[in-house]
Amino acid sequence: MKQGTVGSKYQEVKNLSVKEIAKLVRKDLKQFNDCKFSVTSDRNSITVYLMDSSLDKLTSNEDYKETGMRFVVFEKNFGNKLKEILNQYNYNNSDIMTDYSDVKFYSYIYRDGQLEDKYRNKYFYNKAA
């Protein structure tokens, strides 16, 4: 979320706790019927874990040739949709010039490590590199 932005649903949730916002995020994530998510929250952050998904939501990392390592990562459009869902409930009034941080909550999106293990062989050895 860029500095000076306010999410489209922020005014509706500005008086809610981060835990209550996490419940709304869970509801929004149900639009991805082929995915299983875990959404956790604490007093100032919401973390979304992709626990299971169809292969079309994932891709390989772009840096394979440079790093020599292969990772399963979010397909770009899918990753952006997840960020949009979280950002619609948030605001960012931070000032990077003075190292001042002012957000409703910090958001994190991860994929479960076991999901990578599940698709590593399917993705990397069934597709041309």
N, CA, C and O atoms as a GROMACS GRO file, in nm:
protein
  516
    1MET      N    1   0.084  -0.117   0.000
    1MET     CA    2   0.000   0.000   0.000
    1MET      C    3   0.089   0.124   0.000
    1MET      O    4   0.181   0.136   0.081
    2LYS      N    5   0.062   0.214  -0.090
    2LYS     CA    6   0.145   0.333  -0.105
    2LYS      C    7   0.113   0.436   0.001
    2LYS      O    8   0.003   0.441   0.057
    3GLN      N    9   0.212   0.518   0.026
    3GLN     CA   10   0.199   0.628   0.123
    3GLN      C   11   0.083   0.719   0.083
    3GLN      O   12   0.068   0.753  -0.034
    4GLY      N   13   0.003   0.758   0.181
    4GLY     CA   14  -0.106   0.851   0.157
    4GLY      C   15  -0.230   0.789   0.096
    4GLY      O   16  -0.313   0.862   0.040
    5THR      N   17  -0.247   0.658   0.106
    5THR     CA   18  -0.365   0.595   0.048
    5THR      C   19  -0.458   0.543   0.157
    5THR      O   20  -0.416   0.512   0.268
    6VAL      N   21  -0.585   0.536   0.121
    6VAL     CA   22  -0.688   0.484   0.210
    6VAL      C   23  -0.766   0.380   0.132
    6VAL      O   24  -0.810   0.406   0.020
    7GLY      N   25  -0.784   0.263   0.192
    7GLY     CA   26  -0.857   0.155   0.126
    7GLY      C   27  -1.004   0.188   0.107
    7GLY      O   28  -1.060   0.270   0.180
    8SER      N   29  -1.066   0.123   0.009
    8SER     CA   30  -1.205   0.153  -0.027
    8SER      C   31  -1.305   0.120   0.084
    8SER      O   32  -1.412   0.180   0.089
    9LYS      N   33  -1.273   0.027   0.174
    9LYS     CA   34  -1.364  -0.010   0.282
    9LYS      C   35  -1.315   0.039   0.418
    9LYS      O   36  -1.370   0.000   0.521
   10TYR      N   37  -1.213   0.122   0.419
   10TYR     CA   38  -1.155   0.165   0.546
   10TYR      C   39  -1.255   0.242   0.633
   10TYR      O   40  -1.260   0.219   0.754
   11GLN      N   41  -1.333   0.330   0.574
   11GLN     CA   42  -1.428   0.410   0.653
   11GLN      C   43  -1.528   0.320   0.726
   11GLN      O   44  -1.573   0.354   0.836
   12GLU      N   45  -1.564   0.206   0.666
   12GLU     CA   46  -1.658   0.113   0.728
   12GLU      C   47  -1.598   0.041   0.848
   12GLU      O   48  -1.670   0.001   0.939
   13VAL      N   49  -1.465   0.025   0.849
   13VAL     CA   50  -1.400  -0.059   0.951
   13VAL      C   51  -1.306   0.019   1.042
   13VAL      O   52  -1.239  -0.042   1.126
   14LYS      N   53  -1.300   0.150   1.029
   14LYS     CA   54  -1.200   0.225   1.103
   14LYS      C   55  -1.214   0.212   1.255
   14LYS      O   56  -1.116   0.232   1.327
   15ASN      N   57  -1.332   0.180   1.304
   15ASN     CA   58  -1.351   0.163   1.448
   15ASN      C   59  -1.346   0.017   1.493
   15ASN      O   60  -1.364  -0.012   1.611
   16LEU      N   61  -1.321  -0.074   1.400
   16LEU     CA   62  -1.312  -0.216   1.434
   16LEU      C   63  -1.170  -0.252   1.475
   16LEU      O   64  -1.074  -0.184   1.438
   17SER      N   65  -1.158  -0.358   1.552
   17SER     CA   66  -1.026  -0.408   1.589
   17SER      C   67  -0.966  -0.484   1.471
   17SER      O   68  -1.037  -0.521   1.378
   18VAL      N   69  -0.838  -0.508   1.477
   18VAL     CA   70  -0.770  -0.584   1.371
   18VAL      C   71  -0.828  -0.726   1.365
   18VAL      O   72  -0.840  -0.783   1.256
   19LYS      N   73  -0.862  -0.782   1.480
   19LYS     CA   74  -0.921  -0.916   1.483
   19LYS      C   75  -1.054  -0.919   1.408
   19LYS      O   76  -1.081  -1.014   1.334
   20GLU      N   77  -1.136  -0.816   1.424
   20GLU     CA   78  -1.264  -0.810   1.354
   20GLU      C   79  -1.243  -0.789   1.204
   20GLU      O   80  -1.319  -0.843   1.123
   21ILE      N   81  -1.142  -0.713   1.166
   21ILE     CA   82  -1.111  -0.695   1.024
   21ILE      C   83  -1.064  -0.826   0.964
   21ILE      O   84  -1.098  -0.856   0.849
   22ALA      N   85  -0.986  -0.905   1.039
   22ALA     CA   86  -0.940  -1.035   0.990
   22ALA      C   87  -1.059  -1.126   0.956
   22ALA      O   88  -1.051  -1.203   0.861
   23LYS      N   89  -1.167  -1.117   1.032
   23LYS     CA   90  -1.287  -1.196   1.002
   23LYS      C   91  -1.345  -1.156   0.867
   23LYS      O   92  -1.389  -1.241   0.790
   24LEU      N   93  -1.344  -1.026   0.838
   24LEU     CA   94  -1.394  -0.977   0.708
   24LEU      C   95  -1.304  -1.023   0.594
   24LEU      O   96  -1.352  -1.057   0.486
   25VAL      N   97  -1.173  -1.024   0.619
   25VAL     CA   98  -1.078  -1.072   0.518
   25VAL      C   99  -1.107  -1.219   0.488
   25VAL      O  100  -1.106  -1.260   0.372
   26ARG      N  101  -1.131  -1.299   0.592
   26ARG     CA  102  -1.164  -1.441   0.572
   26ARG      C  103  -1.284  -1.456   0.479
   26ARG      O  104  -1.283  -1.540   0.389
   27LYS      N  105  -1.388  -1.376   0.503
   27LYS     CA  106  -1.508  -1.382   0.418
   27LYS      C  107  -1.474  -1.348   0.273
   27LYS      O  108  -1.521  -1.414   0.181
   28ASP      N  109  -1.393  -1.244   0.254
   28ASP     CA  110  -1.356  -1.204   0.119
   28ASP      C  111  -1.274  -1.311   0.047
   28ASP      O  112  -1.285  -1.326  -0.075
   29LEU      N  113  -1.193  -1.384   0.121
   29LEU     CA  114  -1.109  -1.487   0.059
   29LEU      C  115  -1.189  -1.608   0.013
   29LEU      O  116  -1.139  -1.691  -0.063
   30LYS      N  117  -1.312  -1.620   0.058
   30LYS     CA  118  -1.397  -1.734   0.018
   30LYS      C  119  -1.430  -1.729  -0.131
   30LYS      O  120  -1.477  -1.828  -0.186
   31GLN      N  121  -1.405  -1.615  -0.196
   31GLN     CA  122  -1.429  -1.607  -0.340
   31GLN      C  123  -1.337  -1.702  -0.418
   31GLN      O  124  -1.366  -1.738  -0.532
   32PHE      N  125  -1.226  -1.740  -0.357
   32PHE     CA  126  -1.134  -1.835  -0.420
   32PHE      C  127  -1.170  -1.976  -0.371
   32PHE      O  128  -1.108  -2.028  -0.278
   33ASN      N  129  -1.272  -2.037  -0.435
   33ASN     CA  130  -1.324  -2.167  -0.390
   33ASN      C  131  -1.219  -2.277  -0.394
   33ASN      O  132  -1.227  -2.372  -0.316
   34ASP      N  133  -1.122  -2.267  -0.482
   34ASP     CA  134  -1.023  -2.374  -0.497
   34ASP      C  135  -0.902  -2.353  -0.406
   34ASP      O  136  -0.801  -2.422  -0.422
   35CYS      N  137  -0.911  -2.260  -0.312
   35CYS     CA  138  -0.799  -2.232  -0.222
   35CYS      C  139  -0.842  -2.249  -0.077
   35CYS      O  140  -0.959  -2.229  -0.041
   36LYS      N  141  -0.746  -2.286   0.004
   36LYS     CA  142  -0.769  -2.294   0.148
   36LYS      C  143  -0.671  -2.198   0.214
   36LYS      O  144  -0.551  -2.204   0.190
   37PHE      N  145  -0.724  -2.108   0.297
   37PHE     CA  146  -0.644  -2.006   0.363
   37PHE      C  147  -0.650  -2.022   0.514
   37PHE      O  148  -0.746  -2.075   0.570
   38SER      N  149  -0.546  -1.974   0.577
   38SER     CA  150  -0.544  -1.955   0.721
   38SER      C  151  -0.519  -1.805   0.742
   38SER      O  152  -0.421  -1.751   0.690
   39VAL      N  153  -0.606  -1.740   0.817
   39VAL     CA  154  -0.592  -1.597   0.844
   39VAL      C  155  -0.573  -1.580   0.993
   39VAL      O  156  -0.659  -1.618   1.072
   40THR      N  157  -0.460  -1.522   1.031
   40THR     CA  158  -0.433  -1.498   1.172
   40THR      C  159  -0.414  -1.348   1.194
   40THR      O  160  -0.380  -1.274   1.102
   41SER      N  161  -0.437  -1.306   1.317
   41SER     CA  162  -0.420  -1.165   1.348
   41SER      C  163  -0.368  -1.150   1.490
   41SER      O  164  -0.386  -1.236   1.575
   42ASP      N  165  -0.302  -1.038   1.513
   42ASP     CA  166  -0.267  -0.998   1.648
   42ASP      C  167  -0.308  -0.851   1.661
   42ASP      O  168  -0.389  -0.804   1.580
   43ARG      N  169  -0.257  -0.780   1.756
   43ARG     CA  170  -0.310  -0.646   1.779
   43ARG      C  171  -0.282  -0.547   1.666
   43ARG      O  172  -0.353  -0.447   1.655
   44ASN      N  173  -0.179  -0.572   1.580
   44ASN     CA  174  -0.150  -0.475   1.474
   44ASN      C  175  -0.111  -0.539   1.341
   44ASN      O  176  -0.051  -0.472   1.257
   45SER      N  177  -0.145  -0.666   1.320
   45SER     CA  178  -0.112  -0.727   1.190
   45SER      C  179  -0.211  -0.837   1.155
   45SER      O  180  -0.273  -0.899   1.241
   46ILE      N  181  -0.224  -0.859   1.025
   46ILE     CA  182  -0.304  -0.969   0.970
   46ILE      C  183  -0.213  -1.047   0.878
   46ILE      O  184  -0.149  -0.990   0.790
   47THR      N  185  -0.209  -1.178   0.899
   47THR     CA  186  -0.127  -1.266   0.816
   47THR      C  187  -0.217  -1.366   0.745
   47THR      O  188  -0.299  -1.432   0.808
   48VAL      N  189  -0.200  -1.375   0.613
   48VAL     CA  190  -0.276  -1.470   0.532
   48VAL      C  191  -0.180  -1.577   0.484
   48VAL      O  192  -0.078  -1.546   0.421
   49TYR      N  193  -0.212  -1.702   0.513
   49TYR     CA  194  -0.134  -1.817   0.465
   49TYR      C  195  -0.218  -1.891   0.363
   49TYR      O  196  -0.333  -1.927   0.390
   50LEU      N  197  -0.162  -1.915   0.245
   50LEU     CA  198  -0.227  -2.000   0.146
   50LEU      C  199  -0.188  -2.143   0.181
   50LEU      O  200  -0.072  -2.181   0.167
   51MET      N  201  -0.285  -2.222   0.227
   51MET     CA  202  -0.258  -2.358   0.273
   51MET      C  203  -0.270  -2.461   0.160
   51MET      O  204  -0.197  -2.560   0.157
   52ASP      N  205  -0.363  -2.437   0.069
   52ASP     CA  206  -0.381  -2.529  -0.043
   52ASP      C  207  -0.442  -2.451  -0.158
   52ASP      O  208  -0.517  -2.355  -0.138
   53SER      N  209  -0.410  -2.494  -0.279
   53SER     CA  210  -0.454  -2.420  -0.397
   53SER      C  211  -0.440  -2.508  -0.520
   53SER      O  212  -0.370  -2.609  -0.520
   54SER      N  213  -0.509  -2.466  -0.626
   54SER     CA  214  -0.486  -2.529  -0.755
   54SER      C  215  -0.356  -2.474  -0.812
   54SER      O  216  -0.310  -2.366  -0.773
   55LEU      N  217  -0.298  -2.547  -0.900
   55LEU     CA  218  -0.167  -2.510  -0.955
   55LEU      C  219  -0.169  -2.378  -1.031
   55LEU      O  220  -0.065  -2.312  -1.040
   56ASP      N  221  -0.283  -2.339  -1.086
   56ASP     CA  222  -0.287  -2.215  -1.166
   56ASP      C  223  -0.269  -2.089  -1.081
   56ASP      O  224  -0.249  -1.981  -1.137
   57LYS      N  225  -0.276  -2.100  -0.951
   57LYS     CA  226  -0.254  -1.984  -0.863
   57LYS      C  227  -0.106  -1.965  -0.831
   57LYS      O  228  -0.068  -1.868  -0.764
   58LEU      N  229  -0.023  -2.057  -0.879
   58LEU     CA  230   0.119  -2.056  -0.844
   58LEU      C  231   0.204  -2.057  -0.970
   58LEU      O  232   0.157  -2.094  -1.078
   59THR      N  233   0.328  -2.016  -0.956
   59THR     CA  234   0.423  -2.018  -1.066
   59THR      C  235   0.562  -2.036  -1.007
   59THR      O  236   0.577  -2.047  -0.885
   60SER      N  237   0.663  -2.040  -1.091
   60SER     CA  238   0.800  -2.051  -1.040
   60SER      C  239   0.856  -1.910  -1.023
   60SER      O  240   0.804  -1.814  -1.081
   61ASN      N  241   0.961  -1.898  -0.942
   61ASN     CA  242   1.021  -1.766  -0.926
   61ASN      C  243   1.097  -1.727  -1.052
   61ASN      O  244   1.143  -1.814  -1.127
   62GLU      N  245   1.109  -1.599  -1.075
   62GLU     CA  246   1.174  -1.546  -1.195
   62GLU      C  247   1.326  -1.549  -1.184
   62GLU      O  248   1.395  -1.536  -1.285
   63ASP      N  249   1.379  -1.566  -1.064
   63ASP     CA  250   1.523  -1.555  -1.041
   63ASP      C  251   1.596  -1.688  -1.045
   63ASP      O  252   1.710  -1.697  -0.997
   64TYR      N  253   1.535  -1.791  -1.101
   64TYR     CA  254   1.597  -1.923  -1.098
   64TYR      C  255   1.736  -1.923  -1.159
   64TYR      O  256   1.829  -1.981  -1.103
   65LYS      N  257   1.751  -1.858  -1.274
   65LYS     CA  258   1.881  -1.860  -1.341
   65LYS      C  259   1.988  -1.787  -1.260
   65LYS      O  260   2.105  -1.824  -1.264
   66GLU      N  261   1.949  -1.683  -1.186
   66GLU     CA  262   2.045  -1.608  -1.106
   66GLU      C  263   2.080  -1.678  -0.975
   66GLU      O  264   2.196  -1.679  -0.934
   67THR      N  265   1.980  -1.736  -0.910
   67THR     CA  266   2.004  -1.794  -0.778
   67THR      C  267   2.035  -1.942  -0.782
   67THR      O  268   2.097  -1.995  -0.690
   68GLY      N  269   1.992  -2.009  -0.886
   68GLY     CA  270   2.008  -2.154  -0.891
   68GLY      C  271   1.908  -2.227  -0.804
   68GLY      O  272   1.916  -2.349  -0.790
   69MET      N  273   1.813  -2.154  -0.745
   69MET     CA  274   1.713  -2.215  -0.658
   69MET      C  275   1.577  -2.204  -0.723
   69MET      O  276   1.548  -2.108  -0.794
   70ARG      N  277   1.493  -2.302  -0.698
   70ARG     CA  278   1.358  -2.301  -0.752
   70ARG      C  279   1.259  -2.288  -0.638
   70ARG      O  280   1.268  -2.360  -0.538
   71PHE      N  281   1.165  -2.197  -0.653
   71PHE     CA  282   1.061  -2.178  -0.553
   71PHE      C  283   0.927  -2.171  -0.622
   71PHE      O  284   0.916  -2.125  -0.735
   72VAL      N  285   0.826  -2.217  -0.553
   72VAL     CA  286   0.689  -2.198  -0.598
   72VAL      C  287   0.641  -2.070  -0.534
   72VAL      O  288   0.647  -2.056  -0.411
   73VAL      N  289   0.592  -1.975  -0.614
   73VAL     CA  290   0.547  -1.846  -0.564
   73VAL      C  291   0.406  -1.818  -0.618
   73VAL      O  292   0.357  -1.892  -0.703
   74PHE      N  293   0.344  -1.713  -0.570
   74PHE     CA  294   0.212  -1.675  -0.618
   74PHE      C  295   0.218  -1.628  -0.762
   74PHE      O  296   0.310  -1.555  -0.800
   75GLU      N  297   0.122  -1.669  -0.841
   75GLU     CA  298   0.106  -1.614  -0.974
   75GLU      C  299   0.076  -1.465  -0.954
   75GLU      O  300   0.001  -1.429  -0.863
   76LYS      N  301   0.133  -1.378  -1.036
   76LYS     CA  302   0.130  -1.233  -1.012
   76LYS      C  303  -0.011  -1.178  -0.992
   76LYS      O  304  -0.034  -1.106  -0.895
   77ASN      N  305  -0.104  -1.209  -1.079
   77ASN     CA  306  -0.240  -1.155  -1.066
   77ASN      C  307  -0.307  -1.204  -0.938
   77ASN      O  308  -0.380  -1.128  -0.873
   78PHE      N  309  -0.284  -1.329  -0.902
   78PHE     CA  310  -0.342  -1.385  -0.780
   78PHE      C  311  -0.283  -1.314  -0.658
   78PHE      O  312  -0.356  -1.277  -0.566
   79GLY      N  313  -0.153  -1.296  -0.655
   79GLY     CA  314  -0.088  -1.226  -0.545
   79GLY      C  315  -0.139  -1.084  -0.530
   79GLY      O  316  -0.160  -1.036  -0.419
   80ASN      N  317  -0.158  -1.016  -0.643
   80ASN     CA  318  -0.211  -0.879  -0.640
   80ASN      C  319  -0.354  -0.875  -0.586
   80ASN      O  320  -0.390  -0.782  -0.514
   81LYS      N  321  -0.435  -0.976  -0.621
   81LYS     CA  322  -0.572  -0.981  -0.571
   81LYS      C  323  -0.573  -0.998  -0.419
   81LYS      O  324  -0.654  -0.937  -0.349
   82LEU      N  325  -0.483  -1.081  -0.368
   82LEU     CA  326  -0.474  -1.100  -0.223
   82LEU      C  327  -0.435  -0.969  -0.154
   82LEU      O  328  -0.491  -0.935  -0.050
   83LYS      N  329  -0.339  -0.897  -0.211
   83LYS     CA  330  -0.298  -0.768  -0.155
   83LYS      C  331  -0.414  -0.668  -0.157
   83LYS      O  332  -0.434  -0.594  -0.061
   84GLU      N  333  -0.490  -0.667  -0.267
   84GLU     CA  334  -0.603  -0.575  -0.278
   84GLU      C  335  -0.707  -0.602  -0.170
   84GLU      O  336  -0.763  -0.509  -0.113
   85ILE      N  337  -0.732  -0.730  -0.142
   85ILE     CA  338  -0.830  -0.765  -0.040
   85ILE      C  339  -0.787  -0.708   0.095
   85ILE      O  340  -0.869  -0.650   0.167
   86LEU      N  341  -0.661  -0.725   0.130
   86LEU     CA  342  -0.612  -0.672   0.256
   86LEU      C  343  -0.609  -0.519   0.257
   86LEU      O  344  -0.648  -0.457   0.355
   87ASN      N  345  -0.563  -0.460   0.148
   87ASN     CA  346  -0.547  -0.314   0.143
   87ASN      C  347  -0.678  -0.237   0.147
   87ASN      O  348  -0.680  -0.121   0.188
   88GLN      N  349  -0.789  -0.299   0.105
   88GLN     CA  350  -0.915  -0.226   0.105
   88GLN      C  351  -0.962  -0.191   0.246
   88GLN      O  352  -1.046  -0.102   0.263
   89TYR      N  353  -0.910  -0.259   0.348
   89TYR     CA  354  -0.946  -0.232   0.487
   89TYR      C  355  -0.841  -0.149   0.560
   89TYR      O  356  -0.854  -0.125   0.680
   90ASN      N  357  -0.739  -0.106   0.492
   90ASN     CA  358  -0.624  -0.043   0.556
   90ASN      C  359  -0.606   0.101   0.509
   90ASN      O  360  -0.672   0.144   0.414
   91TYR      N  361  -0.519   0.173   0.574
   91TYR     CA  362  -0.476   0.305   0.528
   91TYR      C  363  -0.326   0.315   0.552
   91TYR      O  364  -0.271   0.241   0.634
   92ASN      N  365  -0.261   0.404   0.483
   92ASN     CA  366  -0.118   0.425   0.501
   92ASN      C  367  -0.091   0.575   0.503
   92ASN      O  368  -0.101   0.643   0.401
   93ASN      N  369  -0.058   0.624   0.621
   93ASN     CA  370  -0.025   0.764   0.637
   93ASN      C  371   0.121   0.777   0.682
   93ASN      O  372   0.157   0.870   0.754
   94SER      N  373   0.203   0.683   0.639
   94SER     CA  374   0.344   0.680   0.678
   94SER      C  375   0.424   0.787   0.604
   94SER      O  376   0.382   0.837   0.500
   95ASP      N  377   0.538   0.820   0.659
   95ASP     CA  378   0.629   0.914   0.596
   95ASP      C  379   0.767   0.848   0.591
   95ASP      O  380   0.837   0.843   0.692
   96ILE      N  381   0.806   0.799   0.475
   96ILE     CA  382   0.933   0.727   0.466
   96ILE      C  383   1.053   0.819   0.482
   96ILE      O  384   1.162   0.773   0.516
   97MET      N  385   1.035   0.948   0.458
   97MET     CA  386   1.146   1.042   0.474
   97MET      C  387   1.187   1.059   0.620
   97MET      O  388   1.304   1.084   0.649
   98THR      N  389   1.091   1.044   0.711
   98THR     CA  390   1.123   1.058   0.853
   98THR      C  391   1.115   0.926   0.927
   98THR      O  392   1.125   0.922   1.049
   99ASP      N  393   1.097   0.816   0.853
   99ASP     CA  394   1.088   0.683   0.911
   99ASP      C  395   0.970   0.672   1.008
   99ASP      O  396   0.980   0.609   1.113
  100TYR      N  397   0.859   0.735   0.971
  100TYR     CA  398   0.738   0.734   1.052
  100TYR      C  399   0.639   0.638   0.990
  100TYR      O  400   0.608   0.649   0.871
  101SER      N  401   0.589   0.543   1.068
  101SER     CA  402   0.495   0.444   1.019
  101SER      C  403   0.358   0.466   1.082
  101SER      O  404   0.346   0.471   1.205
  102ASP      N  405   0.256   0.479   0.999
  102ASP     CA  406   0.119   0.499   1.047
  102ASP      C  407   0.025   0.422   0.956
  102ASP      O  408  -0.011   0.470   0.848
  103VAL      N  409  -0.015   0.303   0.999
  103VAL     CA  410  -0.108   0.218   0.925
  103VAL      C  411  -0.209   0.162   1.024
  103VAL      O  412  -0.184   0.159   1.144
  104LYS      N  413  -0.324   0.118   0.974
  104LYS     CA  414  -0.422   0.052   1.061
  104LYS      C  415  -0.367  -0.081   1.108
  104LYS      O  416  -0.378  -0.117   1.225
  105PHE      N  417  -0.306  -0.157   1.013
  105PHE     CA  418  -0.243  -0.284   1.046
  105PHE      C  419  -0.138  -0.316   0.941
  105PHE      O  420  -0.142  -0.267   0.829
  106TYR      N  421  -0.044  -0.400   0.980
  106TYR     CA  422   0.056  -0.451   0.887
  106TYR      C  423  -0.001  -0.580   0.828
  106TYR      O  424  -0.068  -0.656   0.898
  107SER      N  425   0.026  -0.604   0.701
  107SER     CA  426  -0.028  -0.724   0.637
  107SER      C  427   0.084  -0.807   0.576
  107SER      O  428   0.181  -0.755   0.521
  108TYR      N  429   0.067  -0.938   0.587
  108TYR     CA  430   0.164  -1.033   0.536
  108TYR      C  431   0.090  -1.143   0.463
  108TYR      O  432  -0.016  -1.187   0.505
  109ILE      N  433   0.148  -1.188   0.350
  109ILE     CA  434   0.089  -1.296   0.272
  109ILE      C  435   0.197  -1.398   0.245
  109ILE      O  436   0.303  -1.366   0.190
  110TYR      N  437   0.171  -1.523   0.284
  110TYR     CA  438   0.267  -1.631   0.266
  110TYR      C  439   0.196  -1.752   0.205
  110TYR      O  440   0.074  -1.763   0.212
  111ARG      N  441   0.273  -1.839   0.149
  111ARG     CA  442   0.220  -1.969   0.110
  111ARG      C  443   0.284  -2.070   0.204
  111ARG      O  444   0.399  -2.057   0.243
  112ASP      N  445   0.207  -2.172   0.238
  112ASP     CA  446   0.254  -2.274   0.330
  112ASP      C  447   0.368  -2.353   0.267
  112ASP      O  448   0.364  -2.383   0.147
  113GLY      N  449   0.470  -2.386   0.344
  113GLY     CA  450   0.585  -2.460   0.293
  113GLY      C  451   0.547  -2.596   0.238
  113GLY      O  452   0.609  -2.644   0.143
  114GLN      N  453   0.447  -2.658   0.296
  114GLN     CA  454   0.404  -2.790   0.247
  114GLN      C  455   0.339  -2.778   0.110
  114GLN      O  456   0.340  -2.873   0.032
  115LEU      N  457   0.282  -2.663   0.081
  115LEU     CA  458   0.223  -2.640  -0.050
  115LEU      C  459   0.333  -2.639  -0.157
  115LEU      O  460   0.314  -2.692  -0.266
  116GLU      N  461   0.446  -2.579  -0.124
  116GLU     CA  462   0.558  -2.581  -0.218
  116GLU      C  463   0.604  -2.724  -0.242
  116GLU      O  464   0.628  -2.763  -0.356
  117ASP      N  465   0.618  -2.802  -0.136
  117ASP     CA  466   0.658  -2.942  -0.151
  117ASP      C  467   0.559  -3.019  -0.239
  117ASP      O  468   0.599  -3.102  -0.320
  118LYS      N  469   0.430  -2.990  -0.222
  118LYS     CA  470   0.326  -3.060  -0.298
  118LYS      C  471   0.339  -3.035  -0.448
  118LYS      O  472   0.321  -3.127  -0.528
  119TYR      N  473   0.372  -2.910  -0.486
  119TYR     CA  474   0.374  -2.875  -0.627
  119TYR      C  475   0.512  -2.867  -0.689
  119TYR      O  476   0.524  -2.852  -0.811
  120ARG      N  477   0.615  -2.875  -0.609
  120ARG     CA  478   0.750  -2.860  -0.664
  120ARG      C  479   0.775  -2.956  -0.779
  120ARG      O  480   0.815  -2.914  -0.887
  121ASN      N  481   0.753  -3.083  -0.758
  121ASN     CA  482   0.779  -3.182  -0.863
  121ASN      C  483   0.682  -3.166  -0.980
  121ASN      O  484   0.723  -3.177  -1.095
  122LYS      N  485   0.555  -3.142  -0.951
  122LYS     CA  486   0.457  -3.124  -1.058
  122LYS      C  487   0.493  -3.005  -1.146
  122LYS      O  488   0.490  -3.013  -1.269
  123TYR      N  489   0.528  -2.895  -1.081
  123TYR     CA  490   0.552  -2.772  -1.155
  123TYR      C  491   0.685  -2.775  -1.230
  123TYR      O  492   0.691  -2.743  -1.348
  124PHE      N  493   0.791  -2.813  -1.160
  124PHE     CA  494   0.923  -2.799  -1.218
  124PHE      C  495   0.963  -2.913  -1.310
  124PHE      O  496   1.049  -2.894  -1.396
  125TYR      N  497   0.905  -3.028  -1.294
  125TYR     CA  498   0.949  -3.139  -1.376
  125TYR      C  499   0.848  -3.178  -1.484
  125TYR      O  500   0.878  -3.262  -1.568
  126ASN      N  501   0.730  -3.117  -1.482
  126ASN     CA  502   0.633  -3.142  -1.588
  126ASN      C  503   0.622  -3.027  -1.687
  126ASN      O  504   0.549  -3.036  -1.786
  127LYS      N  505   0.695  -2.918  -1.659
  127LYS     CA  506   0.694  -2.803  -1.750
  127LYS      C  507   0.836  -2.779  -1.799
  127LYS      O  508   0.933  -2.806  -1.728
  128ALA      N  509   0.847  -2.729  -1.919
  128ALA     CA  510   0.980  -2.697  -1.973
  128ALA      C  511   1.037  -2.579  -1.895
  128ALA      O  512   0.966  -2.481  -1.870
  129ALA      N  513   1.162  -2.587  -1.858
  129ALA     CA  514   1.225  -2.480  -1.781
  129ALA      C  515   1.276  -2.371  -1.872
  129ALA      O  516   1.332  -2.272  -1.825
   0.00000   0.00000   0.00000
